[in-house]
Amino acid sequence: SRNRWDATITITVADANGQPVRDAAVAGSWSDGASGSDSCVTNSSGQCTVSKQSLRNSSVTWTVTGISHESYSYDPSANSMTTITLTAPQANDARYDK
């Protein structure tokens, strides 16, 4: 639809040595323009993606609420980022004459 946008966030989970962690369950919540919780499970590169479609607000925030794994414990103080705010892309209204 017109004037709507999709927010996509890729999360990377690594161990204390910086190595990717596979099969980590990442949970988080949307706010400031969207609502609800979301989760994903990391792949062999330690990455997973969450997304929210058809947003109308100019920005949206996603916050990690927890990470669980059968072999690792989660240390929130080691996060490089816990919360991210995404801003809607600006529409290109430029007109070009030949």
C-alpha positions in Angstrom: 0.0 0.0 0.0 0.9 3.6 -0.5 3.1 5.2 2.2 3.6 2.0 4.1 7.0 0.4 4.7 8.5 -2.8 6.1 11.1 -3.0 8.9 13.6 -5.8 8.8 16.3 -6.4 11.5 19.1 -9.0 11.3 20.4 -10.1 14.7 23.8 -11.6 15.2 24.5 -13.8 18.2 28.2 -14.6 19.1 29.9 -16.3 22.0 32.5 -14.6 24.3 35.2 -15.3 21.7 33.2 -13.7 18.9 32.2 -17.0 17.3 28.7 -17.3 15.8 26.1 -19.2 17.9 23.7 -21.4 16.0 20.3 -22.3 17.4 20.0 -19.4 19.8 16.4 -18.3 20.3 16.2 -14.5 20.2 13.1 -12.8 21.6 12.2 -9.2 21.4 9.4 -6.7 21.3 8.3 -3.9 18.9 7.4 -0.4 20.2 7.2 3.3 19.2 5.1 2.7 16.0 4.5 -1.0 16.2 3.5 -3.5 18.9 3.8 -7.1 19.7 6.6 -9.5 20.3 8.7 -11.4 17.8 11.4 -14.1 17.8 13.8 -16.0 15.6 16.4 -18.7 15.8 19.9 -18.2 14.6 21.4 -20.0 11.7 25.0 -21.4 11.3 26.2 -17.8 10.9 24.7 -16.9 14.2 22.1 -14.7 12.5 18.3 -14.5 12.3 15.8 -11.9 11.1 12.7 -10.3 12.5 10.4 -8.1 10.4 7.2 -6.0 10.7 5.2 -5.3 7.5 3.0 -2.4 6.3 4.1 0.1 8.9 2.5 3.6 8.8 4.6 5.4 11.4 7.7 7.2 10.5 9.8 5.0 12.8 9.7 1.8 14.8 11.8 0.3 17.7 12.7 -3.3 18.4 14.3 -4.4 21.7 15.9 -7.7 22.6 14.1 -9.1 25.6 16.1 -12.3 25.9 18.3 -15.0 24.2 18.2 -18.6 25.1 20.4 -21.5 24.1 20.8 -25.0 25.5 24.6 -24.7 25.9 25.2 -20.9 26.5 23.9 -18.4 29.0 22.8 -15.0 27.9 24.8 -12.0 29.2 22.9 -8.8 28.3 25.8 -6.6 29.5 27.9 -8.0 26.6 25.4 -6.8 23.9 26.8 -4.4 21.4 23.2 -3.2 20.9 20.0 -4.1 22.6 17.6 -1.6 21.1 17.4 -0.3 17.5 15.1 2.3 16.0 14.4 2.1 12.3 13.2 5.1 10.3 10.9 4.8 7.2 12.7 5.4 3.9 12.0 8.7 2.3 9.8 8.6 -0.8 11.5 10.0 -3.9 9.2 12.7 -5.2 11.6 14.1 -7.8 10.2 14.8 -11.3 12.4 14.4 -14.3 11.7 16.1 -17.6 13.2 14.9 -20.9 
